[in-house]
């Protein structure tokens, strides 16, 4: 879908996230969108969360973060191989 009434500026484009500012030309409203793919590597995760906290502390726009957070919600999520993986 194409929308000529929205301007998208890329603030950051890194391996594990893309950070965008979007402006609706019809009404002048802006928002921030951050697309994430969080690593399963613990140190890389910490680095990414520090970057996200930095964005958060300097952001004044409505903001949405979407993507694969690779967070374990349930203890069974720690199992490396499940029956469905075979």
N, CA, C and O atoms as a Maestro MAE file, in Angstrom:
{
 s_m_m2io_version
 :::
 2.0.0
}

f_m_ct {
 s_m_title
 :::
 protein
 m_atom[344] {
  # First column is atom index #
  i_m_mmod_type
  r_m_x_coord
  r_m_y_coord
  r_m_z_coord
  i_m_residue_number
  s_m_chain_name
  s_m_pdb_residue_name
  s_m_pdb_atom_name
  i_m_atomic_number
  :::
  1 25 0.841 -1.173 0.000 1 A "UNK " " N  " 7
  2 3 0.000 0.000 0.000 1 A "UNK " " CA " 6
  3 2 0.888 1.239 0.000 1 A "UNK " " C  " 6
  4 15 1.907 1.288 0.689 1 A "UNK " " O  " 8
  5 25 0.496 2.214 -0.764 2 A "UNK " " N  " 7
  6 3 1.266 3.442 -0.865 2 A "UNK " " CA " 6
  7 2 0.438 4.590 -0.299 2 A "UNK " " C  " 6
  8 15 -0.767 4.686 -0.533 2 A "UNK " " O  " 8
  9 25 1.112 5.458 0.451 3 A "UNK " " N  " 7
  10 3 0.445 6.634 0.995 3 A "UNK " " CA " 6
  11 2 1.382 7.824 0.810 3 A "UNK " " C  " 6
  12 15 2.385 7.942 1.513 3 A "UNK " " O  " 8
  13 25 1.060 8.691 -0.120 4 A "UNK " " N  " 7
  14 3 1.902 9.855 -0.397 4 A "UNK " " CA " 6
  15 2 1.756 10.940 0.661 4 A "UNK " " C  " 6
  16 15 2.458 11.950 0.604 4 A "UNK " " O  " 8
  17 25 0.862 10.751 1.621 5 A "UNK " " N  " 7
  18 3 0.624 11.752 2.655 5 A "UNK " " CA " 6
  19 2 1.393 11.471 3.938 5 A "UNK " " C  " 6
  20 15 1.152 12.111 4.962 5 A "UNK " " O  " 8
  21 25 2.310 10.525 3.888 6 A "UNK " " N  " 7
  22 3 3.123 10.186 5.065 6 A "UNK " " CA " 6
  23 2 4.597 10.268 4.681 6 A "UNK " " C  " 6
  24 15 5.022 9.732 3.657 6 A "UNK " " O  " 8
  25 25 5.355 10.945 5.517 7 A "UNK " " N  " 7
  26 3 6.809 11.005 5.345 7 A "UNK " " CA " 6
  27 2 7.428 10.120 6.422 7 A "UNK " " C  " 6
  28 15 7.072 10.222 7.596 7 A "UNK " " O  " 8
  29 25 8.347 9.259 6.023 8 A "UNK " " N  " 7
  30 3 9.045 8.382 6.957 8 A "UNK " " CA " 6
  31 2 10.527 8.722 6.919 8 A "UNK " " C  " 6
  32 15 11.166 8.661 5.869 8 A "UNK " " O  " 8
  33 25 11.061 9.081 8.080 9 A "UNK " " N  " 7
  34 3 12.491 9.352 8.221 9 A "UNK " " CA " 6
  35 2 13.118 8.237 9.040 9 A "UNK " " C  " 6
  36 15 12.638 7.907 10.124 9 A "UNK " " O  " 8
  37 25 14.189 7.661 8.520 10 A "UNK " " N  " 7
  38 3 14.900 6.609 9.247 10 A "UNK " " CA " 6
  39 2 15.881 7.280 10.203 10 A "UNK " " C  " 6
  40 15 16.813 7.963 9.778 10 A "UNK " " O  " 8
  41 25 15.658 7.075 11.501 11 A "UNK " " N  " 7
  42 3 16.553 7.624 12.526 11 A "UNK " " CA " 6
  43 2 17.764 6.714 12.723 11 A "UNK " " C  " 6
  44 15 18.897 7.185 12.816 11 A "UNK " " O  " 8
  45 25 17.509 5.404 12.784 12 A "UNK " " N  " 7
  46 3 18.574 4.404 12.947 12 A "UNK " " CA " 6
  47 2 18.201 3.168 12.157 12 A "UNK " " C  " 6
  48 15 17.034 2.779 12.103 12 A "UNK " " O  " 8
  49 25 19.198 2.555 11.547 13 A "UNK " " N  " 7
  50 3 19.000 1.321 10.809 13 A "UNK " " CA " 6
  51 2 20.165 0.412 11.157 13 A "UNK " " C  " 6
  52 15 21.213 0.437 10.511 13 A "UNK " " O  " 8
  53 25 19.958 -0.396 12.201 14 A "UNK " " N  " 7
  54 3 21.009 -1.283 12.688 14 A "UNK " " CA " 6
  55 2 20.604 -2.732 12.493 14 A "UNK " " C  " 6
  56 15 19.492 -3.017 12.048 14 A "UNK " " O  " 8
  57 25 21.494 -3.637 12.821 15 A "UNK " " N  " 7
  58 3 21.246 -5.059 12.596 15 A "UNK " " CA " 6
  59 2 20.001 -5.555 13.333 15 A "UNK " " C  " 6
  60 15 19.249 -6.365 12.790 15 A "UNK " " O  " 8
  61 25 19.773 -5.081 14.559 16 A "UNK " " N  " 7
  62 3 18.685 -5.628 15.361 16 A "UNK " " CA " 6
  63 2 17.489 -4.691 15.527 16 A "UNK " " C  " 6
  64 15 16.503 -5.065 16.162 16 A "UNK " " O  " 8
  65 25 17.558 -3.488 14.973 17 A "UNK " " N  " 7
  66 3 16.365 -2.646 14.976 17 A "UNK " " CA " 6
  67 2 16.443 -1.552 13.914 17 A "UNK " " C  " 6
  68 15 17.518 -1.146 13.472 17 A "UNK " " O  " 8
  69 25 15.257 -1.098 13.529 18 A "UNK " " N  " 7
  70 3 15.096 0.064 12.653 18 A "UNK " " CA " 6
  71 2 14.196 1.036 13.403 18 A "UNK " " C  " 6
  72 15 13.117 0.666 13.867 18 A "UNK " " O  " 8
  73 25 14.642 2.268 13.516 19 A "UNK " " N  " 7
  74 3 13.905 3.287 14.253 19 A "UNK " " CA " 6
  75 2 13.446 4.362 13.270 19 A "UNK " " C  " 6
  76 15 14.260 4.953 12.560 19 A "UNK " " O  " 8
  77 25 12.130 4.611 13.234 20 A "UNK " " N  " 7
  78 3 11.534 5.508 12.241 20 A "UNK " " CA " 6
  79 2 10.739 6.632 12.901 20 A "UNK " " C  " 6
  80 15 10.126 6.432 13.950 20 A "UNK " " O  " 8
  81 25 10.751 7.798 12.292 21 A "UNK " " N  " 7
  82 3 9.821 8.876 12.618 21 A "UNK " " CA " 6
  83 2 8.886 9.025 11.437 21 A "UNK " " C  " 6
  84 15 9.331 9.082 10.291 21 A "UNK " " O  " 8
  85 25 7.587 9.090 11.711 22 A "UNK " " N  " 7
  86 3 6.586 9.189 10.659 22 A "UNK " " CA " 6
  87 2 5.756 10.455 10.863 22 A "UNK " " C  " 6
  88 15 5.379 10.787 11.987 22 A "UNK " " O  " 8
  89 25 5.480 11.152 9.768 23 A "UNK " " N  " 7
  90 3 4.666 12.368 9.836 23 A "UNK " " CA " 6
  91 2 3.535 12.287 8.819 23 A "UNK " " C  " 6
  92 15 3.762 12.049 7.633 23 A "UNK " " O  " 8
  93 25 2.316 12.490 9.302 24 A "UNK " " N  " 7
  94 3 1.136 12.548 8.454 24 A "UNK " " CA " 6
  95 2 1.025 13.964 7.906 24 A "UNK " " C  " 6
  96 15 0.819 14.908 8.669 24 A "UNK " " O  " 8
  97 25 1.157 14.121 6.603 25 A "UNK " " N  " 7
  98 3 1.127 15.449 5.990 25 A "UNK " " CA " 6
  99 2 -0.261 16.085 6.017 25 A "UNK " " C  " 6
  100 15 -0.381 17.306 5.917 25 A "UNK " " O  " 8
  101 25 -1.310 15.272 6.151 26 A "UNK " " N  " 7
  102 3 -2.671 15.808 6.199 26 A "UNK " " CA " 6
  103 2 -2.940 16.591 7.476 26 A "UNK " " C  " 6
  104 15 -3.567 17.650 7.446 26 A "UNK " " O  " 8
  105 25 -2.453 16.054 8.611 27 A "UNK " " N  " 7
  106 3 -2.775 16.705 9.886 27 A "UNK " " CA " 6
  107 2 -1.533 17.126 10.686 27 A "UNK " " C  " 6
  108 15 -1.667 17.725 11.753 27 A "UNK " " O  " 8
  109 25 -0.342 16.822 10.189 28 A "UNK " " N  " 7
  110 3 0.893 17.222 10.859 28 A "UNK " " CA " 6
  111 2 1.277 16.366 12.048 28 A "UNK " " C  " 6
  112 15 2.302 16.621 12.681 28 A "UNK " " O  " 8
  113 25 0.476 15.349 12.371 29 A "UNK " " N  " 7
  114 3 0.778 14.494 13.523 29 A "UNK " " CA " 6
  115 2 1.977 13.603 13.215 29 A "UNK " " C  " 6
  116 15 2.178 13.148 12.089 29 A "UNK " " O  " 8
  117 25 2.765 13.375 14.268 30 A "UNK " " N  " 7
  118 3 3.951 12.532 14.135 30 A "UNK " " CA " 6
  119 2 3.895 11.387 15.127 30 A "UNK " " C  " 6
  120 15 3.217 11.462 16.152 30 A "UNK " " O  " 8
  121 25 4.619 10.324 14.804 31 A "UNK " " N  " 7
  122 3 4.793 9.198 15.720 31 A "UNK " " CA " 6
  123 2 6.115 8.512 15.416 31 A "UNK " " C  " 6
  124 15 6.700 8.695 14.349 31 A "UNK " " O  " 8
  125 25 6.569 7.725 16.367 32 A "UNK " " N  " 7
  126 3 7.814 6.982 16.222 32 A "UNK " " CA " 6
  127 2 7.477 5.493 16.193 32 A "UNK " " C  " 6
  128 15 6.623 5.022 16.945 32 A "UNK " " O  " 8
  129 25 8.155 4.766 15.319 33 A "UNK " " N  " 7
  130 3 7.982 3.322 15.214 33 A "UNK " " CA " 6
  131 2 9.362 2.686 15.267 33 A "UNK " " C  " 6
  132 15 10.258 3.067 14.514 33 A "UNK " " O  " 8
  133 25 9.531 1.721 16.155 34 A "UNK " " N  " 7
  134 3 10.779 0.986 16.248 34 A "UNK " " CA " 6
  135 2 10.482 -0.489 15.979 34 A "UNK " " C  " 6
  136 15 9.676 -1.104 16.677 34 A "UNK " " O  " 8
  137 25 11.136 -1.045 14.969 35 A "UNK " " N  " 7
  138 3 10.976 -2.446 14.581 35 A "UNK " " CA " 6
  139 2 12.167 -3.218 15.122 35 A "UNK " " C  " 6
  140 15 13.315 -2.892 14.816 35 A "UNK " " O  " 8
  141 25 11.896 -4.246 15.930 36 A "UNK " " N  " 7
  142 3 12.953 -4.958 16.650 36 A "UNK " " CA " 6
  143 2 13.074 -6.413 16.236 36 A "UNK " " C  " 6
  144 15 12.094 -7.056 15.859 36 A "UNK " " O  " 8
  145 25 14.286 -6.913 16.314 37 A "UNK " " N  " 7
  146 3 14.543 -8.347 16.330 37 A "UNK " " CA " 6
  147 2 15.618 -8.561 17.380 37 A "UNK " " C  " 6
  148 15 16.807 -8.369 17.125 37 A "UNK " " O  " 8
  149 25 15.180 -8.963 18.563 38 A "UNK " " N  " 7
  150 3 16.081 -9.083 19.704 38 A "UNK " " CA " 6
  151 2 16.839 -10.405 19.624 38 A "UNK " " C  " 6
  152 15 16.249 -11.462 19.402 38 A "UNK " " O  " 8
  153 25 18.133 -10.328 19.804 39 A "UNK " " N  " 7
  154 3 19.003 -11.506 19.737 39 A "UNK " " CA " 6
  155 2 18.740 -12.446 20.912 39 A "UNK " " C  " 6
  156 15 18.257 -12.024 21.963 39 A "UNK " " O  " 8
  157 25 19.062 -13.712 20.722 40 A "UNK " " N  " 7
  158 3 19.004 -14.656 21.840 40 A "UNK " " CA " 6
  159 2 20.291 -14.592 22.661 40 A "UNK " " C  " 6
  160 15 20.345 -15.143 23.760 40 A "UNK " " O  " 8
  161 25 21.319 -13.934 22.150 41 A "UNK " " N  " 7
  162 3 22.573 -13.743 22.867 41 A "UNK " " CA " 6
  163 2 22.372 -12.711 23.978 41 A "UNK " " C  " 6
  164 15 21.921 -11.594 23.724 41 A "UNK " " O  " 8
  165 25 22.709 -13.094 25.208 42 A "UNK " " N  " 7
  166 3 22.429 -12.248 26.369 42 A "UNK " " CA " 6
  167 2 23.107 -10.890 26.284 42 A "UNK " " C  " 6
  168 15 22.460 -9.876 26.545 42 A "UNK " " O  " 8
  169 25 24.377 -10.834 25.930 43 A "UNK " " N  " 7
  170 3 25.089 -9.566 25.859 43 A "UNK " " CA " 6
  171 2 24.511 -8.652 24.776 43 A "UNK " " C  " 6
  172 15 24.393 -7.443 24.977 43 A "UNK " " O  " 8
  173 25 24.154 -9.229 23.640 44 A "UNK " " N  " 7
  174 3 23.551 -8.442 22.577 44 A "UNK " " CA " 6
  175 2 22.185 -7.897 22.992 44 A "UNK " " C  " 6
  176 15 21.801 -6.788 22.621 44 A "UNK " " O  " 8
  177 25 21.460 -8.710 23.775 45 A "UNK " " N  " 7
  178 3 20.157 -8.268 24.292 45 A "UNK " " CA " 6
  179 2 20.328 -7.066 25.208 45 A "UNK " " C  " 6
  180 15 19.588 -6.088 25.104 45 A "UNK " " O  " 8
  181 25 21.307 -7.141 26.108 46 A "UNK " " N  " 7
  182 3 21.553 -6.025 27.022 46 A "UNK " " CA " 6
  183 2 21.893 -4.753 26.257 46 A "UNK " " C  " 6
  184 15 21.397 -3.674 26.582 46 A "UNK " " O  " 8
  185 25 22.728 -4.882 25.254 47 A "UNK " " N  " 7
  186 3 23.102 -3.714 24.440 47 A "UNK " " CA " 6
  187 2 21.883 -3.124 23.758 47 A "UNK " " C  " 6
  188 15 21.706 -1.905 23.754 47 A "UNK " " O  " 8
  189 25 21.039 -3.970 23.179 48 A "UNK " " N  " 7
  190 3 19.837 -3.480 22.514 48 A "UNK " " CA " 6
  191 2 18.912 -2.782 23.501 48 A "UNK " " C  " 6
  192 15 18.385 -1.712 23.196 48 A "UNK " " O  " 8
  193 25 18.705 -3.369 24.683 49 A "UNK " " N  " 7
  194 3 17.805 -2.744 25.660 49 A "UNK " " CA " 6
  195 2 18.356 -1.402 26.122 49 A "UNK " " C  " 6
  196 15 17.581 -0.490 26.412 49 A "UNK " " O  " 8
  197 25 19.652 -1.262 26.195 50 A "UNK " " N  " 7
  198 3 20.243 0.041 26.530 50 A "UNK " " CA " 6
  199 2 19.941 1.052 25.425 50 A "UNK " " C  " 6
  200 15 19.639 2.212 25.707 50 A "UNK " " O  " 8
  201 25 20.020 0.615 24.173 51 A "UNK " " N  " 7
  202 3 19.703 1.497 23.054 51 A "UNK " " CA " 6
  203 2 18.225 1.893 23.073 51 A "UNK " " C  " 6
  204 15 17.885 3.044 22.798 51 A "UNK " " O  " 8
  205 25 17.355 0.947 23.394 52 A "UNK " " N  " 7
  206 3 15.918 1.226 23.457 52 A "UNK " " CA " 6
  207 2 15.616 2.185 24.610 52 A "UNK " " C  " 6
  208 15 14.784 3.080 24.464 52 A "UNK " " O  " 8
  209 25 16.273 2.008 25.738 53 A "UNK " " N  " 7
  210 3 16.100 2.944 26.858 53 A "UNK " " CA " 6
  211 2 16.569 4.347 26.484 53 A "UNK " " C  " 6
  212 15 15.956 5.335 26.888 53 A "UNK " " O  " 8
  213 25 17.642 4.436 25.722 54 A "UNK " " N  " 7
  214 3 18.128 5.737 25.265 54 A "UNK " " CA " 6
  215 2 17.084 6.399 24.364 54 A "UNK " " C  " 6
  216 15 16.776 7.579 24.531 54 A "UNK " " O  " 8
  217 25 16.542 5.641 23.412 55 A "UNK " " N  " 7
  218 3 15.490 6.173 22.538 55 A "UNK " " CA " 6
  219 2 14.314 6.647 23.381 55 A "UNK " " C  " 6
  220 15 13.789 7.741 23.169 55 A "UNK " " O  " 8
  221 25 13.907 5.828 24.329 56 A "UNK " " N  " 7
  222 3 12.764 6.157 25.185 56 A "UNK " " CA " 6
  223 2 12.978 7.453 25.948 56 A "UNK " " C  " 6
  224 15 12.065 8.271 26.059 56 A "UNK " " O  " 8
  225 25 14.176 7.640 26.471 57 A "UNK " " N  " 7
  226 3 14.433 8.823 27.293 57 A "UNK " " CA " 6
  227 2 14.542 10.101 26.469 57 A "UNK " " C  " 6
  228 15 14.433 11.195 27.022 57 A "UNK " " O  " 8
  229 25 14.754 9.987 25.163 58 A "UNK " " N  " 7
  230 3 14.875 11.161 24.300 58 A "UNK " " CA " 6
  231 2 13.680 11.342 23.359 58 A "UNK " " C  " 6
  232 15 13.683 12.233 22.509 58 A "UNK " " O  " 8
  233 25 12.679 10.510 23.512 59 A "UNK " " N  " 7
  234 3 11.520 10.539 22.627 59 A "UNK " " CA " 6
  235 2 10.354 11.268 23.282 59 A "UNK " " C  " 6
  236 15 10.056 11.045 24.455 59 A "UNK " " O  " 8
  237 25 9.700 12.134 22.529 60 A "UNK " " N  " 7
  238 3 8.515 12.843 23.016 60 A "UNK " " CA " 6
  239 2 7.290 12.568 22.144 60 A "UNK " " C  " 6
  240 15 6.231 13.160 22.353 60 A "UNK " " O  " 8
  241 25 7.431 11.685 21.182 61 A "UNK " " N  " 7
  242 3 6.343 11.357 20.263 61 A "UNK " " CA " 6
  243 2 5.592 10.125 20.745 61 A "UNK " " C  " 6
  244 15 6.134 9.343 21.526 61 A "UNK " " O  " 8
  245 25 4.348 9.934 20.292 62 A "UNK " " N  " 7
  246 3 3.709 8.624 20.490 62 A "UNK " " CA " 6
  247 2 4.623 7.574 19.862 62 A "UNK " " C  " 6
  248 15 5.190 7.800 18.793 62 A "UNK " " O  " 8
  249 25 4.766 6.426 20.527 63 A "UNK " " N  " 7
  250 3 5.794 5.465 20.119 63 A "UNK " " CA " 6
  251 2 5.276 4.047 20.216 63 A "UNK " " C  " 6
  252 15 4.599 3.682 21.177 63 A "UNK " " O  " 8
  253 25 5.599 3.259 19.219 64 A "UNK " " N  " 7
  254 3 5.273 1.842 19.241 64 A "UNK " " CA " 6
  255 2 6.524 1.045 18.891 64 A "UNK " " C  " 6
  256 15 7.241 1.371 17.945 64 A "UNK " " O  " 8
  257 25 6.773 -0.005 19.669 65 A "UNK " " N  " 7
  258 3 7.864 -0.950 19.395 65 A "UNK " " CA " 6
  259 2 7.217 -2.277 19.018 65 A "UNK " " C  " 6
  260 15 6.395 -2.810 19.763 65 A "UNK " " O  " 8
  261 25 7.588 -2.799 17.869 66 A "UNK " " N  " 7
  262 3 7.024 -4.069 17.416 66 A "UNK " " CA " 6
  263 2 8.139 -4.976 16.927 66 A "UNK " " C  " 6
  264 15 9.198 -4.515 16.503 66 A "UNK " " O  " 8
  265 25 7.882 -6.265 16.993 67 A "UNK " " N  " 7
  266 3 8.842 -7.211 16.451 67 A "UNK " " CA " 6
  267 2 8.965 -8.454 17.298 67 A "UNK " " C  " 6
  268 15 8.071 -8.798 18.071 67 A "UNK " " O  " 8
  269 25 10.091 -9.120 17.136 68 A "UNK " " N  " 7
  270 3 10.387 -10.357 17.858 68 A "UNK " " CA " 6
  271 2 11.272 -10.008 19.047 68 A "UNK " " C  " 6
  272 15 12.462 -9.733 18.890 68 A "UNK " " O  " 8
  273 25 10.680 -10.023 20.239 69 A "UNK " " N  " 7
  274 3 11.405 -9.660 21.446 69 A "UNK " " CA " 6
  275 2 12.199 -10.840 22.027 69 A "UNK " " C  " 6
  276 15 13.028 -10.647 22.917 69 A "UNK " " O  " 8
  277 25 11.953 -12.055 21.532 70 A "UNK " " N  " 7
  278 3 12.634 -13.251 22.025 70 A "UNK " " CA " 6
  279 2 12.610 -13.331 23.547 70 A "UNK " " C  " 6
  280 15 13.607 -13.694 24.172 70 A "UNK " " O  " 8
  281 25 11.474 -12.991 24.135 71 A "UNK " " N  " 7
  282 3 11.300 -13.089 25.578 71 A "UNK " " CA " 6
  283 2 10.610 -14.405 25.908 71 A "UNK " " C  " 6
  284 15 9.685 -14.825 25.213 71 A "UNK " " O  " 8
  285 25 11.067 -15.047 26.971 72 A "UNK " " N  " 7
  286 3 10.463 -16.295 27.422 72 A "UNK " " CA " 6
  287 2 9.330 -15.953 28.377 72 A "UNK " " C  " 6
  288 15 9.551 -15.349 29.426 72 A "UNK " " O  " 8
  289 25 8.119 -16.340 28.008 73 A "UNK " " N  " 7
  290 3 6.948 -16.054 28.834 73 A "UNK " " CA " 6
  291 2 6.627 -17.189 29.802 73 A "UNK " " C  " 6
  292 15 6.088 -16.957 30.884 73 A "UNK " " O  " 8
  293 25 6.961 -18.414 29.408 74 A "UNK " " N  " 7
  294 3 6.632 -19.583 30.211 74 A "UNK " " CA " 6
  295 2 7.870 -20.458 30.356 74 A "UNK " " C  " 6
  296 15 8.740 -20.467 29.485 74 A "UNK " " O  " 8
  297 25 7.943 -21.193 31.464 75 A "UNK " " N  " 7
  298 3 9.138 -22.013 31.721 75 A "UNK " " CA " 6
  299 2 9.395 -23.011 30.606 75 A "UNK " " C  " 6
  300 15 10.551 -23.313 30.310 75 A "UNK " " O  " 8
  301 25 8.327 -23.540 29.968 76 A "UNK " " N  " 7
  302 3 8.531 -24.513 28.897 76 A "UNK " " CA " 6
  303 2 9.174 -23.868 27.668 76 A "UNK " " C  " 6
  304 15 9.639 -24.577 26.776 76 A "UNK " " O  " 8
  305 25 9.206 -22.546 27.610 77 A "UNK " " N  " 7
  306 3 9.855 -21.860 26.499 77 A "UNK " " CA " 6
  307 2 11.365 -22.002 26.518 77 A "UNK " " C  " 6
  308 15 12.025 -21.715 25.520 77 A "UNK " " O  " 8
  309 25 11.925 -22.445 27.650 78 A "UNK " " N  " 7
  310 3 13.366 -22.628 27.771 78 A "UNK " " CA " 6
  311 2 13.837 -23.936 27.166 78 A "UNK " " C  " 6
  312 15 15.033 -24.108 26.931 78 A "UNK " " O  " 8
  313 25 12.937 -24.852 26.912 79 A "UNK " " N  " 7
  314 3 13.289 -26.150 26.355 79 A "UNK " " CA " 6
  315 2 13.796 -25.938 24.926 79 A "UNK " " C  " 6
  316 15 13.132 -25.308 24.103 79 A "UNK " " O  " 8
  317 25 14.991 -26.480 24.650 80 A "UNK " " N  " 7
  318 3 15.593 -26.249 23.340 80 A "UNK " " CA " 6
  319 2 14.869 -26.990 22.229 80 A "UNK " " C  " 6
  320 15 14.653 -26.427 21.157 80 A "UNK " " O  " 8
  321 25 14.496 -28.222 22.457 81 A "UNK " " N  " 7
  322 3 13.794 -29.010 21.441 81 A "UNK " " CA " 6
  323 2 12.473 -29.481 22.035 81 A "UNK " " C  " 6
  324 15 12.427 -30.087 23.105 81 A "UNK " " O  " 8
  325 25 11.425 -29.187 21.320 82 A "UNK " " N  " 7
  326 3 10.124 -29.687 21.727 82 A "UNK " " CA " 6
  327 2 9.687 -30.724 20.705 82 A "UNK " " C  " 6
  328 15 10.248 -30.798 19.612 82 A "UNK " " O  " 8
  329 25 8.717 -31.500 21.046 83 A "UNK " " N  " 7
  330 3 8.247 -32.562 20.170 83 A "UNK " " CA " 6
  331 2 7.870 -32.030 18.783 83 A "UNK " " C  " 6
  332 15 8.087 -32.711 17.782 83 A "UNK " " O  " 8
  333 25 7.307 -30.819 18.719 84 A "UNK " " N  " 7
  334 3 6.888 -30.244 17.433 84 A "UNK " " CA " 6
  335 2 8.084 -29.905 16.539 84 A "UNK " " C  " 6
  336 15 7.921 -29.740 15.330 84 A "UNK " " O  " 8
  337 25 9.285 -29.800 17.122 85 A "UNK " " N  " 7
  338 3 10.472 -29.455 16.349 85 A "UNK " " CA " 6
  339 2 11.059 -30.632 15.593 85 A "UNK " " C  " 6
  340 15 11.917 -30.436 14.732 85 A "UNK " " O  " 8
  341 25 10.626 -31.837 15.885 86 A "UNK " " N  " 7
  342 3 11.205 -33.020 15.233 86 A "UNK " " CA " 6
  343 2 10.595 -33.278 13.897 86 A "UNK " " C  " 6
  344 15 10.973 -34.235 13.221 86 A "UNK " " O  " 8
  :::
 }
 m_bond[343] {
  # First column is bond index #
  i_m_from
  i_m_to
  i_m_order
  :::
  1 1 2 1
  2 2 3 1
  3 3 4 2
  4 3 5 1
  5 5 6 1
  6 6 7 1
  7 7 8 2
  8 7 9 1
  9 9 10 1
  10 10 11 1
  11 11 12 2
  12 11 13 1
  13 13 14 1
  14 14 15 1
  15 15 16 2
  16 15 17 1
  17 17 18 1
  18 18 19 1
  19 19 20 2
  20 19 21 1
  21 21 22 1
  22 22 23 1
  23 23 24 2
  24 23 25 1
  25 25 26 1
  26 26 27 1
  27 27 28 2
  28 27 29 1
  29 29 30 1
  30 30 31 1
  31 31 32 2
  32 31 33 1
  33 33 34 1
  34 34 35 1
  35 35 36 2
  36 35 37 1
  37 37 38 1
  38 38 39 1
  39 39 40 2
  40 39 41 1
  41 41 42 1
  42 42 43 1
  43 43 44 2
  44 43 45 1
  45 45 46 1
  46 46 47 1
  47 47 48 2
  48 47 49 1
  49 49 50 1
  50 50 51 1
  51 51 52 2
  52 51 53 1
  53 53 54 1
  54 54 55 1
  55 55 56 2
  56 55 57 1
  57 57 58 1
  58 58 59 1
  59 59 60 2
  60 59 61 1
  61 61 62 1
  62 62 63 1
  63 63 64 2
  64 63 65 1
  65 65 66 1
  66 66 67 1
  67 67 68 2
  68 67 69 1
  69 69 70 1
  70 70 71 1
  71 71 72 2
  72 71 73 1
  73 73 74 1
  74 74 75 1
  75 75 76 2
  76 75 77 1
  77 77 78 1
  78 78 79 1
  79 79 80 2
  80 79 81 1
  81 81 82 1
  82 82 83 1
  83 83 84 2
  84 83 85 1
  85 85 86 1
  86 86 87 1
  87 87 88 2
  88 87 89 1
  89 89 90 1
  90 90 91 1
  91 91 92 2
  92 91 93 1
  93 93 94 1
  94 94 95 1
  95 95 96 2
  96 95 97 1
  97 97 98 1
  98 98 99 1
  99 99 100 2
  100 99 101 1
  101 101 102 1
  102 102 103 1
  103 103 104 2
  104 103 105 1
  105 105 106 1
  106 106 107 1
  107 107 108 2
  108 107 109 1
  109 109 110 1
  110 110 111 1
  111 111 112 2
  112 111 113 1
  113 113 114 1
  114 114 115 1
  115 115 116 2
  116 115 117 1
  117 117 118 1
  118 118 119 1
  119 119 120 2
  120 119 121 1
  121 121 122 1
  122 122 123 1
  123 123 124 2
  124 123 125 1
  125 125 126 1
  126 126 127 1
  127 127 128 2
  128 127 129 1
  129 129 130 1
  130 130 131 1
  131 131 132 2
  132 131 133 1
  133 133 134 1
  134 134 135 1
  135 135 136 2
  136 135 137 1
  137 137 138 1
  138 138 139 1
  139 139 140 2
  140 139 141 1
  141 141 142 1
  142 142 143 1
  143 143 144 2
  144 143 145 1
  145 145 146 1
  146 146 147 1
  147 147 148 2
  148 147 149 1
  149 149 150 1
  150 150 151 1
  151 151 152 2
  152 151 153 1
  153 153 154 1
  154 154 155 1
  155 155 156 2
  156 155 157 1
  157 157 158 1
  158 158 159 1
  159 159 160 2
  160 159 161 1
  161 161 162 1
  162 162 163 1
  163 163 164 2
  164 163 165 1
  165 165 166 1
  166 166 167 1
  167 167 168 2
  168 167 169 1
  169 169 170 1
  170 170 171 1
  171 171 172 2
  172 171 173 1
  173 173 174 1
  174 174 175 1
  175 175 176 2
  176 175 177 1
  177 177 178 1
  178 178 179 1
  179 179 180 2
  180 179 181 1
  181 181 182 1
  182 182 183 1
  183 183 184 2
  184 183 185 1
  185 185 186 1
  186 186 187 1
  187 187 188 2
  188 187 189 1
  189 189 190 1
  190 190 191 1
  191 191 192 2
  192 191 193 1
  193 193 194 1
  194 194 195 1
  195 195 196 2
  196 195 197 1
  197 197 198 1
  198 198 199 1
  199 199 200 2
  200 199 201 1
  201 201 202 1
  202 202 203 1
  203 203 204 2
  204 203 205 1
  205 205 206 1
  206 206 207 1
  207 207 208 2
  208 207 209 1
  209 209 210 1
  210 210 211 1
  211 211 212 2
  212 211 213 1
  213 213 214 1
  214 214 215 1
  215 215 216 2
  216 215 217 1
  217 217 218 1
  218 218 219 1
  219 219 220 2
  220 219 221 1
  221 221 222 1
  222 222 223 1
  223 223 224 2
  224 223 225 1
  225 225 226 1
  226 226 227 1
  227 227 228 2
  228 227 229 1
  229 229 230 1
  230 230 231 1
  231 231 232 2
  232 231 233 1
  233 233 234 1
  234 234 235 1
  235 235 236 2
  236 235 237 1
  237 237 238 1
  238 238 239 1
  239 239 240 2
  240 239 241 1
  241 241 242 1
  242 242 243 1
  243 243 244 2
  244 243 245 1
  245 245 246 1
  246 246 247 1
  247 247 248 2
  248 247 249 1
  249 249 250 1
  250 250 251 1
  251 251 252 2
  252 251 253 1
  253 253 254 1
  254 254 255 1
  255 255 256 2
  256 255 257 1
  257 257 258 1
  258 258 259 1
  259 259 260 2
  260 259 261 1
  261 261 262 1
  262 262 263 1
  263 263 264 2
  264 263 265 1
  265 265 266 1
  266 266 267 1
  267 267 268 2
  268 267 269 1
  269 269 270 1
  270 270 271 1
  271 271 272 2
  272 271 273 1
  273 273 274 1
  274 274 275 1
  275 275 276 2
  276 275 277 1
  277 277 278 1
  278 278 279 1
  279 279 280 2
  280 279 281 1
  281 281 282 1
  282 282 283 1
  283 283 284 2
  284 283 285 1
  285 285 286 1
  286 286 287 1
  287 287 288 2
  288 287 289 1
  289 289 290 1
  290 290 291 1
  291 291 292 2
  292 291 293 1
  293 293 294 1
  294 294 295 1
  295 295 296 2
  296 295 297 1
  297 297 298 1
  298 298 299 1
  299 299 300 2
  300 299 301 1
  301 301 302 1
  302 302 303 1
  303 303 304 2
  304 303 305 1
  305 305 306 1
  306 306 307 1
  307 307 308 2
  308 307 309 1
  309 309 310 1
  310 310 311 1
  311 311 312 2
  312 311 313 1
  313 313 314 1
  314 314 315 1
  315 315 316 2
  316 315 317 1
  317 317 318 1
  318 318 319 1
  319 319 320 2
  320 319 321 1
  321 321 322 1
  322 322 323 1
  323 323 324 2
  324 323 325 1
  325 325 326 1
  326 326 327 1
  327 327 328 2
  328 327 329 1
  329 329 330 1
  330 330 331 1
  331 331 332 2
  332 331 333 1
  333 333 334 1
  334 334 335 1
  335 335 336 2
  336 335 337 1
  337 337 338 1
  338 338 339 1
  339 339 340 2
  340 339 341 1
  341 341 342 1
  342 342 343 1
  343 343 344 2
  :::
 }
}
